[in-house]
């Protein structure tokens, strides 16, 4: 599967979360871009920073499908499983 999104602005308006969480998603998007570019050091730094933010891990756990869609949009693949509720 090929990546379909090359800029955050292409999906930003479609995501319905508050501004703080949107910042987290933008950082996650940038980490996925770094992974796609094989810049593992940059990706690790971003993920480490995100993991230190209070509330981020719960947000990620409760929004797996959203994160999965970002993975696919940016990298063309994901390691996550679709959660059907």
N, CA, C and O atoms as a Maestro MAE file, in Angstrom:
{
 s_m_m2io_version
 :::
 2.0.0
}

f_m_ct {
 s_m_title
 :::
 protein
 m_atom[340] {
  # First column is atom index #
  i_m_mmod_type
  r_m_x_coord
  r_m_y_coord
  r_m_z_coord
  i_m_residue_number
  s_m_chain_name
  s_m_pdb_residue_name
  s_m_pdb_atom_name
  i_m_atomic_number
  :::
  1 25 0.849 -1.170 0.000 1 A "UNK " " N  " 7
  2 3 0.000 0.000 0.000 1 A "UNK " " CA " 6
  3 2 0.901 1.242 0.000 1 A "UNK " " C  " 6
  4 15 1.868 1.302 0.759 1 A "UNK " " O  " 8
  5 25 0.597 2.214 -0.829 2 A "UNK " " N  " 7
  6 3 1.388 3.437 -0.886 2 A "UNK " " CA " 6
  7 2 0.854 4.464 0.095 2 A "UNK " " C  " 6
  8 15 -0.319 4.448 0.468 2 A "UNK " " O  " 8
  9 25 1.740 5.353 0.500 3 A "UNK " " N  " 7
  10 3 1.306 6.427 1.383 3 A "UNK " " CA " 6
  11 2 0.432 7.381 0.594 3 A "UNK " " C  " 6
  12 15 0.665 7.608 -0.594 3 A "UNK " " O  " 8
  13 25 -0.561 7.932 1.242 4 A "UNK " " N  " 7
  14 3 -1.512 8.788 0.540 4 A "UNK " " CA " 6
  15 2 -1.533 10.220 1.057 4 A "UNK " " C  " 6
  16 15 -2.157 11.086 0.444 4 A "UNK " " O  " 8
  17 25 -0.866 10.479 2.166 5 A "UNK " " N  " 7
  18 3 -0.859 11.818 2.754 5 A "UNK " " CA " 6
  19 2 0.589 12.254 2.922 5 A "UNK " " C  " 6
  20 15 1.403 11.531 3.496 5 A "UNK " " O  " 8
  21 25 0.900 13.435 2.421 6 A "UNK " " N  " 7
  22 3 2.276 13.907 2.550 6 A "UNK " " CA " 6
  23 2 2.392 15.127 3.452 6 A "UNK " " C  " 6
  24 15 3.498 15.540 3.799 6 A "UNK " " O  " 8
  25 25 1.254 15.706 3.834 7 A "UNK " " N  " 7
  26 3 1.273 16.886 4.700 7 A "UNK " " CA " 6
  27 2 0.190 16.759 5.764 7 A "UNK " " C  " 6
  28 15 -0.900 16.249 5.509 7 A "UNK " " O  " 8
  29 25 0.517 17.236 6.965 8 A "UNK " " N  " 7
  30 3 -0.434 17.231 8.070 8 A "UNK " " CA " 6
  31 2 -1.705 17.981 7.685 8 A "UNK " " C  " 6
  32 15 -2.802 17.569 8.063 8 A "UNK " " O  " 8
  33 25 -1.574 19.063 6.947 9 A "UNK " " N  " 7
  34 3 -2.739 19.883 6.592 9 A "UNK " " CA " 6
  35 2 -3.768 19.103 5.772 9 A "UNK " " C  " 6
  36 15 -4.936 19.487 5.715 9 A "UNK " " O  " 8
  37 25 -3.344 18.026 5.146 10 A "UNK " " N  " 7
  38 3 -4.269 17.219 4.348 10 A "UNK " " CA " 6
  39 2 -5.268 16.443 5.208 10 A "UNK " " C  " 6
  40 15 -6.341 16.077 4.729 10 A "UNK " " O  " 8
  41 25 -4.926 16.192 6.462 11 A "UNK " " N  " 7
  42 3 -5.848 15.449 7.324 11 A "UNK " " CA " 6
  43 2 -6.279 16.238 8.555 11 A "UNK " " C  " 6
  44 15 -7.231 15.850 9.232 11 A "UNK " " O  " 8
  45 25 -5.605 17.318 8.848 12 A "UNK " " N  " 7
  46 3 -5.863 18.103 10.053 12 A "UNK " " CA " 6
  47 2 -7.339 18.449 10.234 12 A "UNK " " C  " 6
  48 15 -7.890 18.252 11.316 12 A "UNK " " O  " 8
  49 25 -7.971 18.952 9.208 13 A "UNK " " N  " 7
  50 3 -9.364 19.398 9.334 13 A "UNK " " CA " 6
  51 2 -10.346 18.237 9.498 13 A "UNK " " C  " 6
  52 15 -11.481 18.449 9.924 13 A "UNK " " O  " 8
  53 25 -9.930 17.033 9.172 14 A "UNK " " N  " 7
  54 3 -10.811 15.868 9.283 14 A "UNK " " CA " 6
  55 2 -10.817 15.247 10.672 14 A "UNK " " C  " 6
  56 15 -11.660 14.403 10.978 14 A "UNK " " O  " 8
  57 25 -9.872 15.666 11.515 15 A "UNK " " N  " 7
  58 3 -9.742 15.071 12.841 15 A "UNK " " CA " 6
  59 2 -10.480 15.925 13.857 15 A "UNK " " C  " 6
  60 15 -10.207 17.117 13.994 15 A "UNK " " O  " 8
  61 25 -11.411 15.311 14.565 16 A "UNK " " N  " 7
  62 3 -12.261 16.025 15.513 16 A "UNK " " CA " 6
  63 2 -11.839 15.747 16.953 16 A "UNK " " C  " 6
  64 15 -12.465 14.949 17.651 16 A "UNK " " O  " 8
  65 25 -10.769 16.414 17.391 17 A "UNK " " N  " 7
  66 3 -10.311 16.331 18.777 17 A "UNK " " CA " 6
  67 2 -9.902 17.730 19.215 17 A "UNK " " C  " 6
  68 15 -9.773 18.631 18.386 17 A "UNK " " O  " 8
  69 25 -9.699 17.914 20.523 18 A "UNK " " N  " 7
  70 3 -9.310 19.238 21.008 18 A "UNK " " CA " 6
  71 2 -7.885 19.583 20.565 18 A "UNK " " C  " 6
  72 15 -7.149 18.728 20.071 18 A "UNK " " O  " 8
  73 25 -7.514 20.846 20.754 19 A "UNK " " N  " 7
  74 3 -6.233 21.338 20.246 19 A "UNK " " CA " 6
  75 2 -5.025 20.623 20.836 19 A "UNK " " C  " 6
  76 15 -4.064 20.351 20.115 19 A "UNK " " O  " 8
  77 25 -5.051 20.311 22.138 20 A "UNK " " N  " 7
  78 3 -3.916 19.608 22.740 20 A "UNK " " CA " 6
  79 2 -3.724 18.237 22.108 20 A "UNK " " C  " 6
  80 15 -2.604 17.851 21.774 20 A "UNK " " O  " 8
  81 25 -4.797 17.519 21.950 21 A "UNK " " N  " 7
  82 3 -4.698 16.185 21.358 21 A "UNK " " CA " 6
  83 2 -4.322 16.268 19.881 21 A "UNK " " C  " 6
  84 15 -3.644 15.384 19.359 21 A "UNK " " O  " 8
  85 25 -4.757 17.318 19.218 22 A "UNK " " N  " 7
  86 3 -4.375 17.507 17.823 22 A "UNK " " CA " 6
  87 2 -2.866 17.732 17.719 22 A "UNK " " C  " 6
  88 15 -2.236 17.289 16.759 22 A "UNK " " O  " 8
  89 25 -2.289 18.417 18.702 23 A "UNK " " N  " 7
  90 3 -0.828 18.605 18.730 23 A "UNK " " CA " 6
  91 2 -0.135 17.258 18.896 23 A "UNK " " C  " 6
  92 15 0.887 16.996 18.261 23 A "UNK " " O  " 8
  93 25 -0.696 16.405 19.753 24 A "UNK " " N  " 7
  94 3 -0.121 15.067 19.938 24 A "UNK " " CA " 6
  95 2 -0.176 14.292 18.620 24 A "UNK " " C  " 6
  96 15 0.791 13.633 18.238 24 A "UNK " " O  " 8
  97 25 -1.310 14.378 17.932 25 A "UNK " " N  " 7
  98 3 -1.462 13.663 16.669 25 A "UNK " " CA " 6
  99 2 -0.506 14.200 15.611 25 A "UNK " " C  " 6
  100 15 0.026 13.437 14.805 25 A "UNK " " O  " 8
  101 25 -0.290 15.500 15.614 26 A "UNK " " N  " 7
  102 3 0.652 16.077 14.651 26 A "UNK " " CA " 6
  103 2 2.068 15.565 14.932 26 A "UNK " " C  " 6
  104 15 2.810 15.243 14.004 26 A "UNK " " O  " 8
  105 25 2.433 15.493 16.198 27 A "UNK " " N  " 7
  106 3 3.747 14.940 16.544 27 A "UNK " " CA " 6
  107 2 3.833 13.473 16.127 27 A "UNK " " C  " 6
  108 15 4.854 13.033 15.598 27 A "UNK " " O  " 8
  109 25 2.764 12.721 16.367 28 A "UNK " " N  " 7
  110 3 2.732 11.317 15.958 28 A "UNK " " CA " 6
  111 2 2.877 11.213 14.439 28 A "UNK " " C  " 6
  112 15 3.601 10.351 13.940 28 A "UNK " " O  " 8
  113 25 2.194 12.084 13.712 29 A "UNK " " N  " 7
  114 3 2.282 12.146 12.252 29 A "UNK " " CA " 6
  115 2 3.737 12.363 11.835 29 A "UNK " " C  " 6
  116 15 4.235 11.699 10.926 29 A "UNK " " O  " 8
  117 25 4.415 13.303 12.508 30 A "UNK " " N  " 7
  118 3 5.820 13.588 12.186 30 A "UNK " " CA " 6
  119 2 6.713 12.382 12.482 30 A "UNK " " C  " 6
  120 15 7.665 12.115 11.748 30 A "UNK " " O  " 8
  121 25 6.405 11.664 13.546 31 A "UNK " " N  " 7
  122 3 7.171 10.457 13.854 31 A "UNK " " CA " 6
  123 2 6.976 9.409 12.763 31 A "UNK " " C  " 6
  124 15 7.927 8.728 12.380 31 A "UNK " " O  " 8
  125 25 5.761 9.276 12.266 32 A "UNK " " N  " 7
  126 3 5.494 8.328 11.185 32 A "UNK " " CA " 6
  127 2 6.212 8.747 9.903 32 A "UNK " " C  " 6
  128 15 6.701 7.900 9.156 32 A "UNK " " O  " 8
  129 25 6.275 10.063 9.650 33 A "UNK " " N  " 7
  130 3 7.040 10.549 8.499 33 A "UNK " " CA " 6
  131 2 8.512 10.175 8.640 33 A "UNK " " C  " 6
  132 15 9.150 9.754 7.676 33 A "UNK " " O  " 8
  133 25 9.044 10.333 9.854 34 A "UNK " " N  " 7
  134 3 10.446 9.978 10.103 34 A "UNK " " CA " 6
  135 2 10.663 8.481 9.867 34 A "UNK " " C  " 6
  136 15 11.668 8.087 9.277 34 A "UNK " " O  " 8
  137 25 9.728 7.650 10.324 35 A "UNK " " N  " 7
  138 3 9.839 6.210 10.081 35 A "UNK " " CA " 6
  139 2 9.811 5.901 8.587 35 A "UNK " " C  " 6
  140 15 10.578 5.069 8.103 35 A "UNK " " O  " 8
  141 25 8.924 6.575 7.863 36 A "UNK " " N  " 7
  142 3 8.825 6.362 6.418 36 A "UNK " " CA " 6
  143 2 10.130 6.740 5.723 36 A "UNK " " C  " 6
  144 15 10.508 6.130 4.723 36 A "UNK " " O  " 8
  145 25 10.818 7.755 6.260 37 A "UNK " " N  " 7
  146 3 12.092 8.210 5.697 37 A "UNK " " CA " 6
  147 2 13.277 7.429 6.271 37 A "UNK " " C  " 6
  148 15 14.431 7.715 5.952 37 A "UNK " " O  " 8
  149 25 12.982 6.445 7.117 38 A "UNK " " N  " 7
  150 3 13.998 5.619 7.784 38 A "UNK " " CA " 6
  151 2 14.915 6.439 8.692 38 A "UNK " " C  " 6
  152 15 16.082 6.098 8.887 38 A "UNK " " O  " 8
  153 25 14.369 7.524 9.242 39 A "UNK " " N  " 7
  154 3 15.097 8.338 10.223 39 A "UNK " " CA " 6
  155 2 14.649 7.875 11.608 39 A "UNK " " C  " 6
  156 15 13.855 8.538 12.276 39 A "UNK " " O  " 8
  157 25 15.171 6.735 12.020 40 A "UNK " " N  " 7
  158 3 14.729 6.093 13.252 40 A "UNK " " CA " 6
  159 2 15.094 6.889 14.496 40 A "UNK " " C  " 6
  160 15 14.374 6.846 15.493 40 A "UNK " " O  " 8
  161 25 16.196 7.609 14.446 41 A "UNK " " N  " 7
  162 3 16.610 8.436 15.583 41 A "UNK " " CA " 6
  163 2 15.593 9.543 15.843 41 A "UNK " " C  " 6
  164 15 15.202 9.776 16.986 41 A "UNK " " O  " 8
  165 25 15.168 10.219 14.784 42 A "UNK " " N  " 7
  166 3 14.176 11.291 14.925 42 A "UNK " " CA " 6
  167 2 12.847 10.719 15.415 42 A "UNK " " C  " 6
  168 15 12.211 11.290 16.300 42 A "UNK " " O  " 8
  169 25 12.434 9.604 14.845 43 A "UNK " " N  " 7
  170 3 11.174 8.979 15.254 43 A "UNK " " CA " 6
  171 2 11.222 8.606 16.732 43 A "UNK " " C  " 6
  172 15 10.266 8.852 17.467 43 A "UNK " " O  " 8
  173 25 12.324 8.017 17.165 44 A "UNK " " N  " 7
  174 3 12.469 7.616 18.569 44 A "UNK " " CA " 6
  175 2 12.365 8.826 19.492 44 A "UNK " " C  " 6
  176 15 11.721 8.749 20.539 44 A "UNK " " O  " 8
  177 25 12.989 9.939 19.120 45 A "UNK " " N  " 7
  178 3 12.930 11.158 19.938 45 A "UNK " " CA " 6
  179 2 11.494 11.646 20.082 45 A "UNK " " C  " 6
  180 15 11.063 12.024 21.172 45 A "UNK " " O  " 8
  181 25 10.761 11.635 18.977 46 A "UNK " " N  " 7
  182 3 9.368 12.095 19.013 46 A "UNK " " CA " 6
  183 2 8.524 11.163 19.876 46 A "UNK " " C  " 6
  184 15 7.755 11.626 20.719 46 A "UNK " " O  " 8
  185 25 8.662 9.857 19.673 47 A "UNK " " N  " 7
  186 3 7.888 8.898 20.461 47 A "UNK " " CA " 6
  187 2 8.226 8.991 21.944 47 A "UNK " " C  " 6
  188 15 7.338 8.892 22.790 47 A "UNK " " O  " 8
  189 25 9.494 9.179 22.261 48 A "UNK " " N  " 7
  190 3 9.912 9.316 23.661 48 A "UNK " " CA " 6
  191 2 9.277 10.546 24.287 48 A "UNK " " C  " 6
  192 15 8.787 10.491 25.415 48 A "UNK " " O  " 8
  193 25 9.284 11.653 23.560 49 A "UNK " " N  " 7
  194 3 8.676 12.891 24.060 49 A "UNK " " CA " 6
  195 2 7.172 12.702 24.271 49 A "UNK " " C  " 6
  196 15 6.632 13.126 25.293 49 A "UNK " " O  " 8
  197 25 6.501 12.073 23.317 50 A "UNK " " N  " 7
  198 3 5.063 11.843 23.452 50 A "UNK " " CA " 6
  199 2 4.746 10.962 24.657 50 A "UNK " " C  " 6
  200 15 3.791 11.228 25.387 50 A "UNK " " O  " 8
  201 25 5.529 9.931 24.864 51 A "UNK " " N  " 7
  202 3 5.272 9.007 25.973 51 A "UNK " " CA " 6
  203 2 5.419 9.661 27.335 51 A "UNK " " C  " 6
  204 15 4.894 9.147 28.323 51 A "UNK " " O  " 8
  205 25 6.119 10.780 27.408 52 A "UNK " " N  " 7
  206 3 6.303 11.492 28.675 52 A "UNK " " CA " 6
  207 2 5.152 12.453 28.983 52 A "UNK " " C  " 6
  208 15 5.065 12.971 30.096 52 A "UNK " " O  " 8
  209 25 4.280 12.692 28.020 53 A "UNK " " N  " 7
  210 3 3.167 13.624 28.209 53 A "UNK " " CA " 6
  211 2 2.041 12.922 28.961 53 A "UNK " " C  " 6
  212 15 1.576 11.857 28.556 53 A "UNK " " O  " 8
  213 25 1.617 13.530 30.051 54 A "UNK " " N  " 7
  214 3 0.535 12.948 30.846 54 A "UNK " " CA " 6
  215 2 -0.749 12.887 30.024 54 A "UNK " " C  " 6
  216 15 -1.179 13.890 29.454 54 A "UNK " " O  " 8
  217 25 -1.345 11.723 29.967 55 A "UNK " " N  " 7
  218 3 -2.597 11.532 29.248 55 A "UNK " " CA " 6
  219 2 -2.426 11.012 27.830 55 A "UNK " " C  " 6
  220 15 -3.383 10.514 27.236 55 A "UNK " " O  " 8
  221 25 -1.219 11.121 27.276 56 A "UNK " " N  " 7
  222 3 -1.019 10.697 25.886 56 A "UNK " " CA " 6
  223 2 -1.260 9.199 25.698 56 A "UNK " " C  " 6
  224 15 -1.966 8.795 24.774 56 A "UNK " " O  " 8
  225 25 -0.682 8.387 26.562 57 A "UNK " " N  " 7
  226 3 -0.815 6.932 26.392 57 A "UNK " " CA " 6
  227 2 -2.264 6.474 26.484 57 A "UNK " " C  " 6
  228 15 -2.679 5.587 25.739 57 A "UNK " " O  " 8
  229 25 -3.037 7.066 27.386 58 A "UNK " " N  " 7
  230 3 -4.465 6.731 27.470 58 A "UNK " " CA " 6
  231 2 -5.182 7.152 26.196 58 A "UNK " " C  " 6
  232 15 -6.023 6.415 25.679 58 A "UNK " " O  " 8
  233 25 -4.851 8.336 25.690 59 A "UNK " " N  " 7
  234 3 -5.460 8.820 24.452 59 A "UNK " " CA " 6
  235 2 -5.143 7.857 23.303 59 A "UNK " " C  " 6
  236 15 -6.023 7.510 22.516 59 A "UNK " " O  " 8
  237 25 -3.890 7.435 23.214 60 A "UNK " " N  " 7
  238 3 -3.503 6.499 22.155 60 A "UNK " " CA " 6
  239 2 -4.238 5.168 22.316 60 A "UNK " " C  " 6
  240 15 -4.753 4.620 21.341 60 A "UNK " " O  " 8
  241 25 -4.286 4.652 23.533 61 A "UNK " " N  " 7
  242 3 -4.970 3.377 23.783 61 A "UNK " " CA " 6
  243 2 -6.447 3.432 23.413 61 A "UNK " " C  " 6
  244 15 -7.000 2.448 22.923 61 A "UNK " " O  " 8
  245 25 -7.082 4.566 23.641 62 A "UNK " " N  " 7
  246 3 -8.517 4.713 23.388 62 A "UNK " " CA " 6
  247 2 -8.845 5.135 21.961 62 A "UNK " " C  " 6
  248 15 -10.017 5.224 21.597 62 A "UNK " " O  " 8
  249 25 -7.826 5.395 21.155 63 A "UNK " " N  " 7
  250 3 -8.041 5.854 19.775 63 A "UNK " " CA " 6
  251 2 -7.161 5.082 18.797 63 A "UNK " " C  " 6
  252 15 -6.602 5.660 17.865 63 A "UNK " " O  " 8
  253 25 -7.043 3.777 19.014 64 A "UNK " " N  " 7
  254 3 -6.174 2.942 18.176 64 A "UNK " " CA " 6
  255 2 -6.516 3.047 16.690 64 A "UNK " " C  " 6
  256 15 -5.616 3.069 15.850 64 A "UNK " " O  " 8
  257 25 -7.789 3.110 16.363 65 A "UNK " " N  " 7
  258 3 -8.180 3.167 14.955 65 A "UNK " " CA " 6
  259 2 -7.706 4.457 14.297 65 A "UNK " " C  " 6
  260 15 -7.291 4.442 13.138 65 A "UNK " " O  " 8
  261 25 -7.764 5.563 15.017 66 A "UNK " " N  " 7
  262 3 -7.282 6.840 14.487 66 A "UNK " " CA " 6
  263 2 -5.779 6.772 14.230 66 A "UNK " " C  " 6
  264 15 -5.306 7.209 13.180 66 A "UNK " " O  " 8
  265 25 -5.037 6.232 15.176 67 A "UNK " " N  " 7
  266 3 -3.589 6.103 15.010 67 A "UNK " " CA " 6
  267 2 -3.265 5.140 13.867 67 A "UNK " " C  " 6
  268 15 -2.308 5.356 13.123 67 A "UNK " " O  " 8
  269 25 -4.054 4.090 13.729 68 A "UNK " " N  " 7
  270 3 -3.861 3.140 12.644 68 A "UNK " " CA " 6
  271 2 -4.053 3.824 11.291 68 A "UNK " " C  " 6
  272 15 -3.288 3.584 10.357 68 A "UNK " " O  " 8
  273 25 -5.063 4.664 11.188 69 A "UNK " " N  " 7
  274 3 -5.309 5.379 9.936 69 A "UNK " " CA " 6
  275 2 -4.173 6.337 9.602 69 A "UNK " " C  " 6
  276 15 -3.810 6.486 8.435 69 A "UNK " " O  " 8
  277 25 -3.610 6.986 10.616 70 A "UNK " " N  " 7
  278 3 -2.462 7.870 10.379 70 A "UNK " " CA " 6
  279 2 -1.274 7.042 9.889 70 A "UNK " " C  " 6
  280 15 -0.584 7.446 8.953 70 A "UNK " " O  " 8
  281 25 -1.032 5.891 10.510 71 A "UNK " " N  " 7
  282 3 0.054 5.005 10.064 71 A "UNK " " CA " 6
  283 2 -0.090 4.689 8.576 71 A "UNK " " C  " 6
  284 15 0.855 4.835 7.800 71 A "UNK " " O  " 8
  285 25 -1.273 4.260 8.203 72 A "UNK " " N  " 7
  286 3 -1.521 3.853 6.820 72 A "UNK " " CA " 6
  287 2 -1.421 5.044 5.876 72 A "UNK " " C  " 6
  288 15 -0.857 4.927 4.788 72 A "UNK " " O  " 8
  289 25 -1.963 6.186 6.281 73 A "UNK " " N  " 7
  290 3 -1.920 7.368 5.422 73 A "UNK " " CA " 6
  291 2 -0.493 7.838 5.173 73 A "UNK " " C  " 6
  292 15 -0.162 8.272 4.070 73 A "UNK " " O  " 8
  293 25 0.349 7.751 6.192 74 A "UNK " " N  " 7
  294 3 1.715 8.265 6.063 74 A "UNK " " CA " 6
  295 2 2.680 7.214 5.519 74 A "UNK " " C  " 6
  296 15 3.452 7.496 4.603 74 A "UNK " " O  " 8
  297 25 2.638 5.998 6.081 75 A "UNK " " N  " 7
  298 3 3.622 4.975 5.719 75 A "UNK " " CA " 6
  299 2 3.087 3.921 4.757 75 A "UNK " " C  " 6
  300 15 3.853 3.162 4.164 75 A "UNK " " O  " 8
  301 25 1.762 3.882 4.607 76 A "UNK " " N  " 7
  302 3 1.179 2.869 3.742 76 A "UNK " " CA " 6
  303 2 0.995 1.527 4.421 76 A "UNK " " C  " 6
  304 15 0.617 0.553 3.771 76 A "UNK " " O  " 8
  305 25 1.260 1.457 5.741 77 A "UNK " " N  " 7
  306 3 1.083 0.212 6.492 77 A "UNK " " CA " 6
  307 2 0.972 0.539 7.973 77 A "UNK " " C  " 6
  308 15 1.268 1.652 8.408 77 A "UNK " " O  " 8
  309 25 0.540 -0.454 8.734 78 A "UNK " " N  " 7
  310 3 0.438 -0.304 10.181 78 A "UNK " " CA " 6
  311 2 0.736 -1.639 10.846 78 A "UNK " " C  " 6
  312 15 0.607 -2.696 10.228 78 A "UNK " " O  " 8
  313 25 1.132 -1.582 12.096 79 A "UNK " " N  " 7
  314 3 1.326 -2.791 12.895 79 A "UNK " " CA " 6
  315 2 0.178 -2.968 13.884 79 A "UNK " " C  " 6
  316 15 0.176 -3.903 14.683 79 A "UNK " " O  " 8
  317 25 -0.781 -2.076 13.824 80 A "UNK " " N  " 7
  318 3 -1.920 -2.097 14.745 80 A "UNK " " CA " 6
  319 2 -3.040 -2.969 14.184 80 A "UNK " " C  " 6
  320 15 -3.112 -3.214 12.980 80 A "UNK " " O  " 8
  321 25 -3.907 -3.429 15.073 81 A "UNK " " N  " 7
  322 3 -5.079 -4.203 14.673 81 A "UNK " " CA " 6
  323 2 -6.315 -3.331 14.795 81 A "UNK " " C  " 6
  324 15 -6.439 -2.538 15.729 81 A "UNK " " O  " 8
  325 25 -7.213 -3.479 13.862 82 A "UNK " " N  " 7
  326 3 -8.464 -2.729 13.875 82 A "UNK " " CA " 6
  327 2 -9.294 -3.154 15.073 82 A "UNK " " C  " 6
  328 15 -9.516 -4.343 15.302 82 A "UNK " " O  " 8
  329 25 -9.756 -2.156 15.843 83 A "UNK " " N  " 7
  330 3 -10.622 -2.442 16.994 83 A "UNK " " CA " 6
  331 2 -12.056 -2.113 16.607 83 A "UNK " " C  " 6
  332 15 -12.374 -0.974 16.267 83 A "UNK " " O  " 8
  333 25 -12.899 -3.105 16.663 84 A "UNK " " N  " 7
  334 3 -14.313 -2.911 16.352 84 A "UNK " " CA " 6
  335 2 -15.078 -2.911 17.663 84 A "UNK " " C  " 6
  336 15 -15.004 -3.859 18.444 84 A "UNK " " O  " 8
  337 25 -15.824 -1.816 17.895 85 A "UNK " " N  " 7
  338 3 -16.560 -1.728 19.166 85 A "UNK " " CA " 6
  339 2 -18.028 -1.984 18.982 85 A "UNK " " C  " 6
  340 15 -18.787 -1.947 19.950 85 A "UNK " " O  " 8
  :::
 }
 m_bond[339] {
  # First column is bond index #
  i_m_from
  i_m_to
  i_m_order
  :::
  1 1 2 1
  2 2 3 1
  3 3 4 2
  4 3 5 1
  5 5 6 1
  6 6 7 1
  7 7 8 2
  8 7 9 1
  9 9 10 1
  10 10 11 1
  11 11 12 2
  12 11 13 1
  13 13 14 1
  14 14 15 1
  15 15 16 2
  16 15 17 1
  17 17 18 1
  18 18 19 1
  19 19 20 2
  20 19 21 1
  21 21 22 1
  22 22 23 1
  23 23 24 2
  24 23 25 1
  25 25 26 1
  26 26 27 1
  27 27 28 2
  28 27 29 1
  29 29 30 1
  30 30 31 1
  31 31 32 2
  32 31 33 1
  33 33 34 1
  34 34 35 1
  35 35 36 2
  36 35 37 1
  37 37 38 1
  38 38 39 1
  39 39 40 2
  40 39 41 1
  41 41 42 1
  42 42 43 1
  43 43 44 2
  44 43 45 1
  45 45 46 1
  46 46 47 1
  47 47 48 2
  48 47 49 1
  49 49 50 1
  50 50 51 1
  51 51 52 2
  52 51 53 1
  53 53 54 1
  54 54 55 1
  55 55 56 2
  56 55 57 1
  57 57 58 1
  58 58 59 1
  59 59 60 2
  60 59 61 1
  61 61 62 1
  62 62 63 1
  63 63 64 2
  64 63 65 1
  65 65 66 1
  66 66 67 1
  67 67 68 2
  68 67 69 1
  69 69 70 1
  70 70 71 1
  71 71 72 2
  72 71 73 1
  73 73 74 1
  74 74 75 1
  75 75 76 2
  76 75 77 1
  77 77 78 1
  78 78 79 1
  79 79 80 2
  80 79 81 1
  81 81 82 1
  82 82 83 1
  83 83 84 2
  84 83 85 1
  85 85 86 1
  86 86 87 1
  87 87 88 2
  88 87 89 1
  89 89 90 1
  90 90 91 1
  91 91 92 2
  92 91 93 1
  93 93 94 1
  94 94 95 1
  95 95 96 2
  96 95 97 1
  97 97 98 1
  98 98 99 1
  99 99 100 2
  100 99 101 1
  101 101 102 1
  102 102 103 1
  103 103 104 2
  104 103 105 1
  105 105 106 1
  106 106 107 1
  107 107 108 2
  108 107 109 1
  109 109 110 1
  110 110 111 1
  111 111 112 2
  112 111 113 1
  113 113 114 1
  114 114 115 1
  115 115 116 2
  116 115 117 1
  117 117 118 1
  118 118 119 1
  119 119 120 2
  120 119 121 1
  121 121 122 1
  122 122 123 1
  123 123 124 2
  124 123 125 1
  125 125 126 1
  126 126 127 1
  127 127 128 2
  128 127 129 1
  129 129 130 1
  130 130 131 1
  131 131 132 2
  132 131 133 1
  133 133 134 1
  134 134 135 1
  135 135 136 2
  136 135 137 1
  137 137 138 1
  138 138 139 1
  139 139 140 2
  140 139 141 1
  141 141 142 1
  142 142 143 1
  143 143 144 2
  144 143 145 1
  145 145 146 1
  146 146 147 1
  147 147 148 2
  148 147 149 1
  149 149 150 1
  150 150 151 1
  151 151 152 2
  152 151 153 1
  153 153 154 1
  154 154 155 1
  155 155 156 2
  156 155 157 1
  157 157 158 1
  158 158 159 1
  159 159 160 2
  160 159 161 1
  161 161 162 1
  162 162 163 1
  163 163 164 2
  164 163 165 1
  165 165 166 1
  166 166 167 1
  167 167 168 2
  168 167 169 1
  169 169 170 1
  170 170 171 1
  171 171 172 2
  172 171 173 1
  173 173 174 1
  174 174 175 1
  175 175 176 2
  176 175 177 1
  177 177 178 1
  178 178 179 1
  179 179 180 2
  180 179 181 1
  181 181 182 1
  182 182 183 1
  183 183 184 2
  184 183 185 1
  185 185 186 1
  186 186 187 1
  187 187 188 2
  188 187 189 1
  189 189 190 1
  190 190 191 1
  191 191 192 2
  192 191 193 1
  193 193 194 1
  194 194 195 1
  195 195 196 2
  196 195 197 1
  197 197 198 1
  198 198 199 1
  199 199 200 2
  200 199 201 1
  201 201 202 1
  202 202 203 1
  203 203 204 2
  204 203 205 1
  205 205 206 1
  206 206 207 1
  207 207 208 2
  208 207 209 1
  209 209 210 1
  210 210 211 1
  211 211 212 2
  212 211 213 1
  213 213 214 1
  214 214 215 1
  215 215 216 2
  216 215 217 1
  217 217 218 1
  218 218 219 1
  219 219 220 2
  220 219 221 1
  221 221 222 1
  222 222 223 1
  223 223 224 2
  224 223 225 1
  225 225 226 1
  226 226 227 1
  227 227 228 2
  228 227 229 1
  229 229 230 1
  230 230 231 1
  231 231 232 2
  232 231 233 1
  233 233 234 1
  234 234 235 1
  235 235 236 2
  236 235 237 1
  237 237 238 1
  238 238 239 1
  239 239 240 2
  240 239 241 1
  241 241 242 1
  242 242 243 1
  243 243 244 2
  244 243 245 1
  245 245 246 1
  246 246 247 1
  247 247 248 2
  248 247 249 1
  249 249 250 1
  250 250 251 1
  251 251 252 2
  252 251 253 1
  253 253 254 1
  254 254 255 1
  255 255 256 2
  256 255 257 1
  257 257 258 1
  258 258 259 1
  259 259 260 2
  260 259 261 1
  261 261 262 1
  262 262 263 1
  263 263 264 2
  264 263 265 1
  265 265 266 1
  266 266 267 1
  267 267 268 2
  268 267 269 1
  269 269 270 1
  270 270 271 1
  271 271 272 2
  272 271 273 1
  273 273 274 1
  274 274 275 1
  275 275 276 2
  276 275 277 1
  277 277 278 1
  278 278 279 1
  279 279 280 2
  280 279 281 1
  281 281 282 1
  282 282 283 1
  283 283 284 2
  284 283 285 1
  285 285 286 1
  286 286 287 1
  287 287 288 2
  288 287 289 1
  289 289 290 1
  290 290 291 1
  291 291 292 2
  292 291 293 1
  293 293 294 1
  294 294 295 1
  295 295 296 2
  296 295 297 1
  297 297 298 1
  298 298 299 1
  299 299 300 2
  300 299 301 1
  301 301 302 1
  302 302 303 1
  303 303 304 2
  304 303 305 1
  305 305 306 1
  306 306 307 1
  307 307 308 2
  308 307 309 1
  309 309 310 1
  310 310 311 1
  311 311 312 2
  312 311 313 1
  313 313 314 1
  314 314 315 1
  315 315 316 2
  316 315 317 1
  317 317 318 1
  318 318 319 1
  319 319 320 2
  320 319 321 1
  321 321 322 1
  322 322 323 1
  323 323 324 2
  324 323 325 1
  325 325 326 1
  326 326 327 1
  327 327 328 2
  328 327 329 1
  329 329 330 1
  330 330 331 1
  331 331 332 2
  332 331 333 1
  333 333 334 1
  334 334 335 1
  335 335 336 2
  336 335 337 1
  337 337 338 1
  338 338 339 1
  339 339 340 2
  :::
 }
}
